[in-house]
Amino acid sequence: MAYVITDKCTGCDTCRPECPVEAISGEAGELHHIDPDTCIDCGTCAGVCPEEAIIPGE
């Protein structure tokens, strides 16, 4: 399953450039989103999120 971004996201934009398949979208300062069809479930984004707002999907 794809990772998901929770409402704890502050839009810091740390995760977006780290995604190897560019599955994360969002503007700085706004809640980001992970496209589940593109996400390869690598967890890189979760590893760099300072808010711990990215979790494995169910």
N, C-alpha and C positions, 0 to 999 in steps of 0.2 A: 504494500500500500504506500501511497505517496505521503510525504510529510505534510503537515498543515501548520498554518500560522494562526495562533490564538489572538484574542483581543488584548493580550499583554504587549503586542507589538507597538512600538513607538514610532516606527517608520525611520529608524536610524540609517537604514539602507546598507548595513554591514553585510547582510546575507546575499543580496542580489548579485553583486559582482563575483561572489565566490561560487555560485551555482554553475557547474560545468556544462549544463544543458540549457541554461537561460530559462528555467521554469518559473522564476520568481518575477512578479511584476509589482509595481507600486511606485508612487512618488515619495520623495523624502518628506518626512513628517506625517505620512498617512499610513494606515494599515496596509501591509503588503499581502500578496496572495500567491500561492503556489498552484500552478496548473497540474492537476493530478495525471493528466494524459502525457505530460512531458517529463515529470519528475521520475528519476531513476532510483529513488530511495537510497541515495548514498549517505545522507546525513551530514554532509559538509555544512549546510546552512545552519543546522541545529548546533553544530560545534562552534560556530562563530557568533551566534546570537547572544548579545550581552544581557538581554532581558529574559532569556530562556523561554521565548515565546513560540518556538518551533518544536513541534512534537511529532512522533510517528503517528500516521493516520491509522484508523481502525478498519 
